[in-house]
Amino acid sequence: PRPRVVGGSESRPSAHAPPPGRDEPARRRPFWREFPVLVITAFIVALLIKTFVLQAFYIPSGSMIPTLEVGDRVLVEKLSYDFHPPRPGDVVVFSKNLQGTSEPPPSLWQRIVDSVEELFGFPAGGNEDLIKRVVAVGGDTVAGRGGHVYVNGHRLSEPYLPAGTRTSTFGPVHVPRGDMFVMGDNRGNSDDSRDFGPVSEDTVVGRAFVVIWPPSDFRGL
């Protein structure tokens, strides 16, 4: 059929009218409705990263001076030890029972619950996290004598310590397979494996690899 004539001319569709057969675009949801979804998504992503990939730790004591000062913050990555065990020289964070004995890490569910509590500033579980340097690993025999550390009878090279640092006499200690012997770089003021013995590799949270705070001290470990 011919188009209807209005006022002597053929009617034409408006240039702004939607094409025939198409619906008008859906109205965009108000931001206040999307905001809670964005917050929850960001929270879940942050929680997963903190639990399985990367976590920041505050240094509360001077046991790692001069490598780490009180108030420093370090980043700890949690992936590398899925592929190889801790190595001598690594700076590691591990979980230690508050009663003084090392114990295996909590279950996956408990780790998630603990992470939520930590995100909101609440203490989590019955463990505390310590940061020390791995000196010897499973199968090694470690001892302190003459102010120096010896591993398997050989004096350990420790370039991360200031010149003249003296280590107290201890051992010899045989480190069982699956364990590690850890010490603080502040040898005169550190509660470490010289006091509580070797710790299980299963208690390791991750490897500290960079100082992120204060900005003036930003550096790798």
Secondary structure, DSSP 8 states (H G I E B T S, - for coil): ----EETTEE----TTS--TT---------HHHHHHHHHHHHHHHHHHHHHHTEEEEE--SSTTTTTS-TT-EEEEESSGGGTS---TT-EEEEEEETTS-------HHHHHHHHHHHHTT---TTEEEEEEEEEEETT-EEEEETTEEEETTEE---TTS-TT-----EEEEE--TTEEEEE-SSTTS--SHHHH--EEGGGEEEEEEEEEESGGG-EE-
